[in-house]
Amino acid sequence: MPETPDTVRLLALRDTPLSLDEVYAAVGDTSAGGTAVFVGTVRDHDGGRSVTSLTYSAHPTAERELRRVAEKVAADYPVRALAAVHRVGELAVTDAAVIVAVSCPHRAEAFAACRRLIDDLKHEVPIWKHQVFEDGEEEWVGAC
């Protein structure tokens, strides 16, 4: 089914905590038999090292790129509704960094579209993670 104007219902970069309830509600649709949700959270380690702080930064084009990615997923799958929000700024361990959700007529389509949405967001939207480790070392992830 081609994307309709209301298929992409929620896209945002935010410096405030993300709401799973908001994202889930955004993709509710009476014609959807399957809804898939992915929540990416800040973990206390990366590559075997303890993470003490984490900050996300976004390029000024990030929202435009997020829309492009979302519209492509909506065009490639029978999406009834789609939502994606990503946090920017300083986050704590266990904070939600990204939430994406997709509703489709059937579960297999919803799972596939949701996976594609998060994978393409991570690879194509210019959002970078700055991590500080317990030993004082730092690294940028996703920076070109």
C-alpha positions, 0 to 999 in steps of 0.5 A: 500500500502506498504511503498516505499523508498520515502514515508517518505520524510522529518524527522527532529529535528531542532533548527531553525524555522519550515516551513509549506510550506516545510512540505506541499511541501514534501508530495505532490503526484499526487496519493494523494487525501487527505493531512492532516497537523497538526501544534503544536504551543507554547501557552501562558498557560498550566494547567491554568498557564501563560507560559513565556518560553519554551524549547524542548530537545531531547534524542540522539535517538530521530531522530531514534525513529521518523523514526521508528514511521513514518515508522510504520504509513506509513506501517499501512496506504495507505500513499503516502508521510509523513513528520514530523519536531520538534523544539528543543531549546528555543521557543516563544509563537506562534512558531511552535513546531511540524509540521506533514503532510501525504498524502493518496489516500483519506481524511479519511485515511489522517486524520487518518494517520496524527493523528496517526503520531502526537499521536505516535510522542508525546508518543514515541519519546524522546522529552521533554518540559521544561516550566517556568511559570509567577510565577517562577515555572518550570516543565518538560513535557514528562520526564521519 
